[in-house]
């Protein structure tokens, strides 16, 4: 994954670096290194981030709950 593709995927997902680091359990500077191209994005992380970005773009959020006034059940 190129640095530009990583940055674009993160923007699509809407996560800040801190959220990615929380989920991955990684150093807080690692996403910056990936974005700058100083370190390669591991293949499994790249695939996961790309999948998340795809889901955000292609799977719409539910809207039926709005019709019920946000009530559960």
URTA-V323885 format. One line per field, one symbol per residue. ss: DSSP state (A for helix, B for strand, O for the rest). phi: phi as a letter, one per 20 degrees, with the letter a starting at -180 (. if undefined). A space follows every 50 residues. Layout:
BEGIN
ss = ???
phi = ???
END
This chain:
BEGIN
ss = OOAAAAAAAAAAAOOOAAAAAAAAOOOOOAAAAAAAOOOOOOAAAAAAAA AAAAAAAAOOOOOAAAAOOOOOO
phi = .fgffffffffffneeggfffffemdffefgffffenfcffggffgffff fffffffddfffcgfffemmfem
END
